[in-house]
Structure formats: structure tokens, C-alpha cells
Amino acid sequence: MSAPRHDAHMDLLVDVRRTLGAVADKALDLALPASCAGCGQEGKALCRECRPALDVRLAAEPGVPIGLPADLPAPLLQLEWCAPFTGVTRRALHALKYDGERRLAPFLGAAVARRWARAGAAGDALVPVPASPDRVRERGYDQAALIAAEAGRQLRLPVLHLLERTRATTAQFDLDRATRATNLVDAFRVGSGDGRLGIAGRWLILVDDVVTTGATLAACAGALMDAGALAVSAVAVARER
């Protein structure tokens, strides 16, 4: 009986976060009208002409090899992404992460939802990959959490904030092979408390903004599997080659 109560509690928290985010976005609209991150046109954070750039892989078959130097990182069962980390997609993610343009999150989250609805094998809940506490304090939000919130709304799946980042890490892309092996060891953990009730026996879907080597997603998946998840898949907005 505890799991349904937990789900109701998590849904309430998600609704509160979404409401507060909407208020912040409206205040931002009044203070500073949006301009398109892709082309600079005034009006929307991402204009109608630039939005298709987020869906260039929408029709791609699921399970297509991701072309990384190794196989799909264990224990991930599936890894999907919406577009290459170039052009409009890169500029949109950069504006969300570094320029405070949180109005882009609904567009990016909707793209994640479309790709997963088309290609995803299964899943019971979304789990955002957490940014470091320092980054969250600096930006005022966690970009993956914002993206996951919109994707969850579109997919009608709960968003569970189960993971904590225990320490800052360096991007795997910038490290040599020897350093990569230790960079993410014990970097993520499942939070204590009632959050664990959302894990046991569930197929969870990690949500992130950009995937490079896949090692961060694999480290998060490992922490969830150790806590009792049935399986873990992942979806990101973009993939950086």
C-alpha cells in the first residue's frame, strides 16, 4: 500500500514544481521577451521554423547502434537521443544551461517525449540525471529535471527525483582512458528516505540533456539497479560525437 501513496506524493511535488516554474517563466516573459535560440527571431524561445531540428532522429529505428567506441554501456538496456549536438539543438541546450533561458525546457522535453514514444521499449517512470549542487545553485534550476518534467507530462509518466550526485565530476569526453575509469566511481547514489519506494521492480528511464560516452548514464543506471530497479533505459536530447 505504500507505493501508491508515494506515487501520489511525488505527483503532487511534480505539480508544485511545474506551477512554480510556470510562474517564473511568465515573469521572465514580462521582464525580457524571448528570442529564438536557433535563429534569434523574437517571439518564442524556439521558433516554429527551428523546432524541427530537435526531431531529426524522430523516425530513426529504435536500437540503432550509437556509434560509440564500445558497446552500449552496461547496465543500460536502451539509449535514445533526439538529435546530434550541433546547430539549433546545441544552441538551445547551451542557452538553457548557461544563459538562464529556462523557457527552452518545454521544447526540449517535448522532443524527448516524442522520441521515447516512438522508439522506447518500455518504462514506468522518468528519472532525471542530477546536476551537481553547485551547478543548481549557480543556475537556479537543474536543466535535466526541467526537461524530464515536460517529458513526463507528455508521456503521462511520473518523474522521480531519485538520484543524488555525491561529488563534482569532469566530462568524460575531456579525459584520457585511465582517468575515465575512476572519474564516475560512486559519483551517484539513490537518495535516502521514501524515494527508494519508487525503485523496486520498476523499469526506469534516465533523462539527460547531452550524452557523450554514455558513462554518466551507466553510472546512474548502476546506482538504480543496486537499489532494486528491474531495468534502466535512457533518453537524451542530444548526442555529442
TORPA-577230 format. One line per 2 residues: their letters; for each residue x, y, z of N, C-alpha, C. Coordinates in steps of 0.02 Angstrom, whole numbers. Layout:
<sites>
A) X:Y:Z:X:Y:Z:X:Y:Z | ...
</sites>
This chain:
<sites>
MS) 41:-61:0:0:0:0:42:63:0 | 107:58:20:148:117:25:165:147:-43
AP) 174:105:-95:194:130:-161:144:177:-191 | 76:162:-190:28:210:-216:30:277:-181
RH) 37:276:-113:41:339:-77:102:379:-98 | 157:343:-109:218:376:-132:208:408:-200
DA) 175:372:-246:164:399:-312:121:462:-308 | 70:462:-267:27:521:-260:67:580:-232
HM) 111:565:-184:153:618:-155:200:646:-208 | 232:602:-247:278:625:-299:241:665:-352
DL) 181:644:-371:142:681:-421:126:751:-396 | 111:757:-331:97:822:-302:158:867:-305
LV) 217:839:-288:277:878:-291:292:901:-362 | 281:857:-410:293:875:-480:246:932:-501
DV) 182:928:-480:135:981:-496:157:1048:-466 | 181:1046:-404:204:1107:-371:263:1136:-409
RR) 312:1093:-425:370:1117:-462:350:1147:-529 | 303:1114:-563:281:1138:-629:247:1206:-623
TL) 206:1215:-570:171:1279:-560:220:1335:-546 | 268:1322:-502:318:1372:-486:360:1389:-548
GA) 376:1338:-587:414:1351:-648:375:1393:-697 | 310:1380:-703:268:1419:-749:265:1492:-728
VA) 260:1503:-662:259:1572:-637:325:1607:-653 | 381:1572:-643:446:1601:-658:452:1618:-733
DK) 427:1573:-775:431:1585:-847:389:1645:-868 | 329:1652:-838:286:1710:-855:319:1775:-833
AL) 351:1774:-774:386:1833:-750:443:1851:-797 | 478:1799:-821:533:1810:-868:507:1839:-933
DL) 450:1815:-956:420:1841:-1018:406:1915:-1013 | 381:1937:-954:365:2007:-944:428:2050:-940
AL) 479:2022:-907:541:2061:-897:584:2062:-960 | 585:2007:-996:629:2001:-1053:597:1956:-1105
PA) 566:1984:-1156:534:1943:-1209:584:1894:-1239 | 559:1836:-1257:603:1783:-1283:625:1797:-1354
SC) 682:1770:-1371:705:1768:-1441:729:1697:-1454 | 720:1674:-1515:735:1605:-1533:808:1589:-1523
AG) 822:1535:-1487:891:1513:-1476:923:1490:-1541 | 882:1470:-1589:909:1445:-1652:929:1499:-1701
CG) 884:1548:-1711:895:1598:-1763:892:1670:-1738 | 872:1681:-1675:870:1748:-1647:805:1785:-1659
QE) 757:1755:-1693:694:1788:-1706:656:1800:-1641 | 628:1859:-1633:592:1875:-1571:524:1841:-1571
GK) 501:1824:-1510:434:1796:-1502:432:1734:-1459 | 470:1682:-1476:471:1619:-1440:543:1599:-1426
AL) 552:1561:-1371:619:1538:-1355:647:1492:-1409 | 602:1460:-1447:621:1420:-1505:565:1427:-1556
CR) 580:1457:-1613:528:1473:-1662:505:1410:-1698 | 449:1417:-1732:419:1360:-1768:466:1332:-1822
EC) 504:1376:-1854:549:1354:-1907:609:1314:-1880 | 630:1330:-1819:689:1296:-1791:672:1233:-1752
RP) 610:1224:-1731:592:1166:-1691:604:1099:-1724 | 595:1092:-1790:608:1026:-1820:679:1000:-1811
AL) 726:1045:-1795:795:1022:-1784:800:975:-1726 | 753:979:-1679:754:935:-1621:728:865:-1638
DV) 698:857:-1696:665:793:-1713:698:757:-1772 | 761:772:-1785:793:743:-1845:799:667:-1840
RL) 799:641:-1779:803:568:-1770:736:537:-1751 | 683:575:-1756:618:550:-1733:598:486:-1768
AA) 611:480:-1832:590:421:-1870:642:366:-1871 | 700:377:-1839:752:326:-1838:728:264:-1801
EP) 749:206:-1825:730:144:-1792:759:141:-1721 | 722:114:-1673:749:106:-1606:805:55:-1605
GV) 850:64:-1558:903:16:-1551:958:21:-1602 | 959:76:-1641:1013:86:-1689:1079:94:-1651
PI) 1134:61:-1672:1197:69:-1637:1216:143:-1631 | 1238:163:-1572:1252:233:-1561:1321:254:-1585
GL) 1362:208:-1607:1424:226:-1638:1479:246:-1590 | 1472:229:-1527:1524:245:-1478:1581:195:-1484
PA) 1638:210:-1453:1695:164:-1459:1683:95:-1430 | 1632:88:-1387:1617:23:-1357:1543:9:-1364
DL) 1522:-50:-1340:1452:-67:-1343:1412:-22:-1295 | 1345:-29:-1298:1302:8:-1253:1325:-4:-1181
PA) 1339:49:-1144:1367:39:-1076:1319:3:-1030 | 1343:-51:-1000:1303:-88:-951:1296:-45:-889
PL) 1238:-51:-854:1182:-97:-866:1124:-67:-906 | 1136:-15:-945:1083:14:-986:1056:-36:-1036
LQ) 991:-39:-1043:960:-83:-1092:947:-48:-1159 | 939:19:-1157:925:56:-1218:946:129:-1206
LE) 972:159:-1259:991:230:-1256:967:264:-1320 | 925:314:-1311:898:351:-1368:916:425:-1361
WC) 916:461:-1417:926:533:-1415:889:564:-1474 | 877:628:-1469:833:662:-1517:870:689:-1578
AP) 931:716:-1567:966:750:-1621:1040:753:-1605 | 1083:763:-1656:1154:774:-1642:1163:840:-1604
FT) 1217:843:-1568:1233:903:-1528:1267:955:-1573 | 1227:981:-1619:1252:1030:-1667:1197:1081:-1680
GV) 1215:1136:-1713:1167:1184:-1739:1117:1209:-1688 | 1053:1207:-1707:999:1232:-1665:996:1196:-1599
TR) 1004:1130:-1600:1000:1091:-1538:1055:1112:-1490 | 1115:1119:-1515:1170:1140:-1472:1158:1210:-1443
RA) 1135:1256:-1485:1123:1324:-1460:1067:1326:-1408 | 1016:1285:-1419:960:1284:-1371:983:1256:-1304
LH) 1020:1201:-1305:1045:1172:-1242:1094:1219:-1207 | 1135:1253:-1246:1183:1300:-1216:1145:1357:-1183
AL) 1092:1382:-1216:1053:1437:-1187:1018:1416:-1123 | 993:1355:-1122:960:1329:-1061:1010:1321:-1004
KY) 1068:1293:-1019:1116:1277:-966:1156:1337:-941 | 1173:1382:-987:1221:1434:-968:1193:1505:-971
DG) 1137:1515:-1005:1109:1582:-1013:1045:1593:-973 | 1024:1543:-934:964:1550:-894:899:1549:-932
ER) 900:1526:-994:840:1526:-1035:799:1463:-1024 | 766:1461:-966:728:1402:-946:665:1393:-989
RL) 646:1444:-1027:587:1438:-1070:599:1387:-1126 | 661:1365:-1135:676:1314:-1186:659:1244:-1161
AP) 655:1234:-1096:646:1167:-1069:583:1132:-1096 | 525:1166:-1102:467:1132:-1129:477:1106:-1200
FL) 513:1143:-1242:525:1121:-1310:571:1059:-1310 | 623:1061:-1269:670:1005:-1266:637:943:-1234
GA) 597:955:-1182:563:899:-1150:512:867:-1196 | 477:907:-1235:429:880:-1283:463:838:-1336
AV) 523:859:-1358:561:820:-1407:581:753:-1378 | 603:753:-1315:621:690:-1281:560:644:-1279
AR) 503:672:-1263:442:631:-1259:424:602:-1327 | 430:641:-1380:414:615:-1446:460:559:-1466
RW) 525:567:-1452:573:515:-1471:560:451:-1431 | 547:459:-1366:537:399:-1325:472:364:-1342
AR) 420:403:-1357:356:373:-1377:364:333:-1442 | 409:355:-1486:420:321:-1549:467:261:-1542
AG) 519:269:-1501:573:219:-1500:581:181:-1435 | 553:206:-1380:565:175:-1315:534:106:-1308
AA) 571:61:-1278:547:-7:-1269:494:-11:-1214 | 506:22:-1158:460:18:-1102:483:69:-1050
GD) 447:72:-995:467:116:-940:408:134:-896 | 421:137:-831:370:153:-781:375:224:-755
AL) 435:254:-758:444:321:-730:508:350:-759 | 511:417:-760:570:453:-782:612:474:-722
VP) 678:471:-730:724:491:-677:776:539:-707 | 774:604:-690:824:649:-718:893:636:-688
VP) 944:643:-731:1013:639:-707:1029:704:-671 | 1048:701:-607:1056:763:-569:1119:801:-586
AS) 1112:867:-590:1171:910:-594:1202:915:-524 | 1262:940:-521:1294:948:-456:1259:1004:-417
PD) 1257:1000:-351:1225:1052:-310:1253:1122:-325 | 1317:1127:-339:1347:1192:-355:1317:1220:-419
RV) 1307:1177:-470:1278:1200:-533:1205:1221:-523 | 1168:1184:-483:1098:1200:-470:1093:1268:-435
RE) 1136:1279:-385:1136:1343:-350:1155:1400:-398 | 1203:1387:-441:1226:1439:-488:1172:1457:-538
RG) 1136:1407:-565:1087:1419:-617:1018:1433:-590 | 1004:1407:-530:938:1414:-501:891:1358:-521
YD) 915:1310:-558:875:1253:-579:921:1199:-605 | 893:1138:-612:928:1081:-642:897:1070:-710
QA) 936:1079:-763:909:1077:-831:879:1008:-848 | 910:954:-826:883:888:-840:816:877:-805
AL) 808:906:-745:745:900:-709:689:938:-746 | 705:996:-774:656:1034:-812:635:997:-875
IA) 684:968:-909:670:930:-970:627:869:-953 | 645:834:-900:608:774:-880:536:791:-860
AE) 526:849:-828:459:868:-806:412:874:-866 | 436:906:-920:394:912:-979:385:846:-1014
AG) 439:806:-1019:433:740:-1050:384:696:-1012 | 386:699:-946:339:660:-906:268:681:-917
RQ) 256:745:-923:188:770:-936:163:744:-1004 | 206:746:-1054:186:724:-1121:175:648:-1123
LR) 218:611:-1089:214:538:-1090:166:510:-1037 | 141:553:-994:98:532:-938:134:481:-893
LP) 196:497:-879:236:456:-834:259:498:-775 | 263:469:-715:289:507:-658:363:522:-666
VL) 384:577:-637:455:595:-636:479:587:-564 | 527:543:-554:552:527:-487:623:555:-479
HL) 632:598:-430:698:627:-418:734:582:-368 | 760:528:-393:787:475:-350:862:481:-338
LE) 897:513:-384:970:512:-382:1000:576:-353 | 1057:567:-321:1097:623:-296:1167:617:-324
RT) 1196:673:-341:1266:674:-363:1308:686:-300 | 1352:639:-284:1390:643:-222:1450:690:-227
RA) 1473:703:-287:1531:747:-296:1532:772:-367 | 1570:825:-378:1577:851:-446:1620:803:-487
TT) 1605:799:-551:1644:756:-596:1664:797:-658 | 1712:770:-693:1735:801:-755:1702:766:-814
AQ) 1686:803:-866:1657:773:-925:1702:718:-952 | 1673:659:-963:1712:602:-987:1748:617:-1052
FD) 1718:658:-1093:1745:673:-1159:1814:705:-1154 | 1827:740:-1098:1889:777:-1090:1944:737:-1056
LD) 1931:674:-1040:1979:634:-1001:2010:579:-1042 | 2070:558:-1021:2101:500:-1053:2070:437:-1024
RA) 2086:380:-1054:2053:317:-1036:2065:299:-963 | 2125:310:-938:2141:291:-869:2100:332:-819
TR) 2093:396:-833:2055:440:-787:1981:426:-791 | 1957:410:-851:1886:396:-859:1864:338:-814
AT) 1908:290:-803:1890:230:-766:1872:246:-693 | 1899:300:-666:1887:317:-596:1845:380:-587
NL) 1835:418:-640:1801:482:-634:1731:477:-605 | 1694:424:-623:1624:418:-603:1611:366:-549
VD) 1664:337:-521:1655:287:-468:1621:319:-408 | 1564:290:-389:1525:314:-332:1506:388:-337
AF) 1498:413:-399:1480:484:-407:1405:495:-399 | 1365:442:-402:1293:448:-395:1268:397:-344
RV) 1215:417:-309:1183:371:-262:1108:385:-261 | 1072:336:-238:1000:344:-229:990:379:-162
GS) 948:431:-162:936:469:-101:903:426:-47 | 913:445:14:883:409:70:810:430:77
GD) 772:392:116:703:410:129:654:375:83 | 596:406:75:541:375:38:555:367:-36
GR) 607:401:-62:621:396:-133:634:325:-156 | 661:284:-112:676:215:-131:613:175:-147
LG) 555:198:-122:494:161:-136:475:163:-209 | 503:210:-246:487:215:-317:532:173:-362
IA) 576:133:-333:626:98:-374:612:24:-382 | 598:-11:-328:594:-84:-329:546:-110:-383
GR) 573:-153:-425:532:-186:-476:511:-142:-534 | 537:-81:-539:516:-35:-592:568:-32:-648
WL) 542:-19:-708:584:-4:-766:589:72:-769 | 648:98:-758:659:170:-753:694:197:-815
IL) 677:259:-833:705:292:-892:744:353:-869 | 809:352:-876:850:410:-861:841:464:-914
VD) 840:527:-893:834:583:-940:892:630:-928 | 926:648:-984:982:695:-979:981:742:-1039
DV) 1022:793:-1036:1023:841:-1091:1068:817:-1148 | 1130:799:-1132:1178:778:-1183:1213:714:-1161
VT) 1221:667:-1207:1259:606:-1194:1322:608:-1237 | 1379:589:-1207:1441:584:-1244:1463:511:-1246
TG) 1499:489:-1196:1520:419:-1195:1467:373:-1167 | 1418:400:-1132:1367:358:-1100:1386:336:-1030
AT) 1446:354:-1007:1470:330:-943:1430:359:-885 | 1409:422:-890:1369:452:-836:1303:416:-829
LA) 1270:404:-886:1207:368:-884:1216:298:-856 | 1271:264:-874:1284:198:-848:1295:199:-773
AC) 1329:250:-748:1341:255:-676:1275:266:-639 | 1231:308:-667:1166:318:-637:1125:254:-638
AG) 1127:219:-694:1090:156:-701:1114:105:-650 | 1179:103:-639:1206:56:-590:1180:69:-520
AL) 1177:133:-501:1151:151:-435:1077:131:-428 | 1038:140:-481:967:121:-479:958:45:-477
MD) 998:9:-515:994:-64:-514:1013:-91:-446 | 1065:-62:-416:1086:-85:-349:1031:-73:-298
AG) 988:-23:-311:934:-8:-264:870:-47:-279 | 872:-91:-330:816:-134:-342:776:-123:-405
AL) 799:-79:-449:762:-68:-512:762:-132:-553 | 707:-142:-589:702:-201:-633:746:-192:-694
AV) 746:-132:-723:786:-117:-782:792:-42:-788 | 843:-19:-826:854:53:-835:871:66:-908
SA) 834:112:-939:848:137:-1005:864:211:-999 | 878:244:-1055:896:315:-1052:877:350:-1117
VA) 862:415:-1111:849:456:-1169:878:525:-1155 | 909:555:-1206:939:621:-1200:916:664:-1258
VA) 921:729:-1249:904:775:-1303:953:767:-1361 | 1017:763:-1344:1068:763:-1397:1125:716:-1381
RE) 1160:698:-1434:1220:658:-1427:1280:695:-1457 | 1332:700:-1418:1394:732:-1441:1442:678:-1464
R) 1463:683:-1525:1510:632:-1551:1580:645:-1525
</sites>
